[in-house]
């Protein structure tokens, strides 16, 4: 009941022209959907959502796997590195965003100081496109890197040692062993991470709210953030419900496509 009732209620609200708190709600059928699909801002919101999703999901998986491979080598200090890498994941996204606002500060932040140290002029991260979007992508990757690395590390430690030893005896190098043995055995882990990261990315809100509030000029407004703006800033609850329904359909469609096509390539044994 707690899962489906809000969904059904949101679908009903999406057919109303209703402002939050107003006693009057007028049925308009698919009017909110027509307005959203024909709005000039819709292509930009979809593009931002797509870029943010691809960059954060793909980047987190590549960087997480690389980190896990390093941690799996059993070097000294691995436990400390693992703890430090995972710590940002348990922090509040809003707190992480505020912290990184200082790091990206154009005048006094550590990021531009680092760039000046190697002879480069840092951009104005808050205003110059596309840097606001790059900025929230970097922060989102940093926050989730430890989680992805730990999941991959668990998968790496489940790879049978006799298989990698046999490959070494046959003369296979590290790259060949990784490509032919380790990565195929990690496909269940990769599939799980792909699903969970994609859903998390499409619902990202706290980092955007803390760092850019969807700006400048809506350049960092994703579908999820648009739901918040329309519902609680402009108070157009009916229109916000229509956008939320579009986001829900998009999530279901992408999950179904992954289950339909990518699951075939997963090796469970």
C-alpha positions in Angstrom: 0.0 0.0 0.0 2.8 2.4 0.9 4.5 1.7 -2.4 1.7 1.9 -4.9 -0.7 4.4 -3.3 1.7 7.4 -3.7 2.3 6.3 -7.3 -1.4 6.2 -8.1 -1.9 9.5 -6.3 0.9 11.1 -8.3 -0.6 9.8 -11.5 -3.9 11.4 -10.5 -2.3 14.7 -9.5 -0.5 14.8 -12.9 -3.9 15.2 -14.6 -4.8 18.3 -12.5 -4.0 21.9 -12.8 -3.3 22.5 -9.2 -1.0 24.7 -7.2 0.4 23.5 -3.9 -1.9 24.6 -1.1 -4.6 25.9 -3.4 -8.2 24.6 -2.6 -9.0 24.6 -6.3 -7.8 21.8 -8.7 -9.0 21.7 -12.3 -8.9 18.4 -14.3 -6.9 19.0 -17.5 -6.3 15.4 -18.7 -2.9 15.2 -20.4 -2.4 18.9 -20.4 0.6 18.8 -18.1 2.3 16.2 -20.2 1.6 18.1 -23.4 3.1 21.2 -21.8 6.2 19.4 -20.6 6.9 17.6 -24.0 6.5 20.9 -25.9 8.4 23.2 -23.4 11.6 24.7 -24.8 13.5 23.7 -21.6 12.7 20.0 -22.0 15.5 19.1 -24.4 18.0 20.8 -22.2 16.8 19.0 -19.1 16.9 15.6 -20.8 20.4 16.3 -22.2 21.7 17.3 -18.8 20.1 14.2 -17.2 21.7 12.0 -19.9 25.1 13.6 -19.6 25.0 13.4 -15.8 23.8 9.8 -15.9 26.4 8.5 -18.4 29.3 10.4 -16.8 28.5 9.4 -13.2 27.6 5.7 -13.9 30.4 5.1 -16.4 33.0 7.0 -14.4 32.1 5.4 -11.1 32.4 1.9 -12.6 35.7 2.5 -14.3 37.3 4.3 -11.4 35.8 1.9 -8.9 37.2 -1.1 -10.7 40.6 0.5 -11.0 40.6 1.3 -7.2 39.4 -2.2 -6.4 42.2 -3.8 -8.5 44.8 -1.7 -6.6 43.2 -2.6 -3.2 43.1 -6.3 -4.1 46.9 -6.4 -4.5 47.3 -6.6 -0.7 49.7 -3.7 -0.3 50.4 -2.2 3.1 47.9 0.3 4.2 45.1 -1.2 2.2 42.7 -1.2 5.1 43.2 2.5 5.8 42.8 3.4 2.1 39.6 1.3 1.9 38.2 3.1 4.9 39.1 6.5 3.6 37.7 5.7 0.2 34.4 4.5 1.6 33.9 7.4 4.1 32.4 9.9 1.6 29.6 7.5 0.8 28.1 7.6 4.3 28.3 11.4 4.5 25.3 13.5 3.7 25.2 14.6 0.1 24.3 18.1 1.1 27.3 18.3 3.5 29.6 16.9 0.8 28.3 19.5 -1.7 28.9 22.4 0.7 32.4 21.1 1.4 33.3 21.0 -2.3 31.9 24.5 -2.8 34.9 25.7 -0.9 37.3 23.5 -2.8 35.9 24.8 -6.2 35.9 28.5 -5.0 37.5 30.4 -8.0 39.6 32.7 -5.8 40.5 30.8 -2.7 39.6 27.1 -3.5 42.2 24.3 -3.6 41.2 23.2 -7.1 42.2 26.5 -8.8 45.3 26.7 -6.6 46.3 23.3 -7.9 45.7 24.4 -11.5 47.7 27.6 -11.0 50.5 25.5 -9.5 50.9 23.7 -12.9 50.6 26.9 -14.9 46.8 26.7 -15.8 44.1 29.3 -15.2 41.2 27.7 -13.4 37.7 28.4 -14.7 34.9 30.1 -12.7 33.4 26.8 -11.7 30.1 28.3 -10.6 29.2 30.2 -13.7 31.2 29.3 -16.8 29.6 26.5 -18.8 30.0 23.5 -18.8 32.0 23.7 -15.6 29.0 23.8 -13.1 27.9 20.4 -14.6 31.4 19.1 -14.5 31.7 20.2 -10.9 28.7 18.2 -9.7 29.7 15.2 -11.7 33.2 15.2 -10.0 31.6 15.5 -6.6 29.1 12.8 -7.2 31.9 10.5 -8.5 34.0 11.2 -5.4 31.1 10.5 -3.1 30.2 7.1 -4.7 33.7 5.9 -5.6 34.3 4.0 -2.3 31.0 2.2 -2.5 31.7 0.9 -6.1 35.3 0.0 -5.2 34.2 -2.1 -2.2 31.5 -4.0 -4.2 34.1 -4.7 -6.9 36.7 -5.7 -4.3 34.3 -8.3 -2.9 33.8 -9.6 -6.5 37.6 -9.8 -7.1 38.1 -11.7 -3.9 35.6 -14.3 -5.0 37.5 -15.0 -8.2 39.0 -18.5 -7.9 42.7 -18.3 -7.3 43.4 -21.5 -9.2 42.1 -19.9 -12.4 44.4 -17.0 -12.3 47.3 -19.3 -11.3 46.6 -21.5 -14.3 46.5 -18.5 -16.5 49.9 -17.4 -15.2 51.4 -20.8 -15.8 50.1 -20.6 -19.4 52.0 -17.4 -19.9 49.0 -15.0 -19.7 50.0 -11.5 -18.5 48.0 -9.3 -16.1 46.1 -7.6 -18.9 45.1 -10.9 -20.6 44.1 -12.4 -17.3 42.0 -9.4 -16.5 40.3 -9.4 -19.9 39.8 -13.2 -20.2 39.1 -14.4 -16.7 38.5 -11.6 -14.1 36.2 -9.3 -16.1 33.9 -12.1 -17.3 33.6 -13.4 -13.7 32.8 -9.9 -12.5 29.8 -9.5 -14.9 27.2 -10.2 -12.1 28.9 -7.5 -10.0 29.0 -5.1 -12.9 25.4 -5.7 -13.7 24.3 -5.1 -10.1 26.3 -1.9 -10.0 25.0 -0.7 -13.3 21.4 -1.1 -12.1 21.9 0.5 -8.7 24.1 3.4 -10.0 21.7 4.3 -12.8 18.8 4.5 -10.4 20.8 6.5 -7.9 22.1 8.9 -10.6 18.6 9.6 -12.1 17.4 10.4 -8.6 20.4 12.6 -7.6 19.3 15.7 -5.8 21.2 16.7 -2.7 24.6 17.5 -4.3 22.9 19.6 -7.0 20.8 21.5 -4.4 23.9 22.2 -2.3 26.2 23.3 -5.1 24.2 24.9 -8.0 20.4 24.8 -7.2 20.0 23.7 -10.8 21.8 26.8 -12.3 23.2 28.8 -13.8 20.3 29.3 -16.2 19.1 25.7 -15.4 22.3 24.2 -16.9 22.5 21.6 -14.1 18.8 20.9 -13.8 18.1 17.2 -14.1 14.7 15.6 -14.3 14.8 14.9 -10.6 15.7 18.5 -9.7 13.0 19.8 -12.1 10.4 17.8 -10.0 11.6 19.7 -6.9 11.6 23.1 -8.6 8.1 22.7 -10.1 6.6 21.2 -6.9 8.2 23.2 -4.2 9.5 26.4 -5.7 6.9 27.3 -8.3 4.4 25.2 -6.4 2.9 23.7 -9.6 2.1 20.3 -7.9 0.2 18.9 -10.9 2.9 19.8 -13.4 5.6 18.4 -11.0 3.6 15.1 -10.7 3.6 14.9 -14.5 7.4 15.3 -14.6 7.8 12.7 -11.8 5.7 10.3 -13.8 8.0 10.8 -16.9 11.0 10.1 -14.6 9.3 7.0 -13.3 8.6 5.7 -16.8 12.1 6.4 -17.8 13.5 4.5 -14.9 11.3 1.5 -15.6 12.1 1.5 -19.3 15.9 1.7 -18.7 15.8 -1.0 -16.1 13.7 -3.3 -18.4 16.1 -2.7 -21.3 19.1 -3.6 -19.1 17.4 -6.7 -17.8 16.3 -7.7 -21.4 19.6 -7.2 -23.2 22.6 -6.9 -20.8 21.6 -9.8 -18.4 22.3 -12.2 -21.3 26.0 -11.4 -21.1 26.2 -12.0 -17.3 28.1 -15.2 -16.3 26.8 -16.4 -12.9 29.2 -19.3 -12.5 
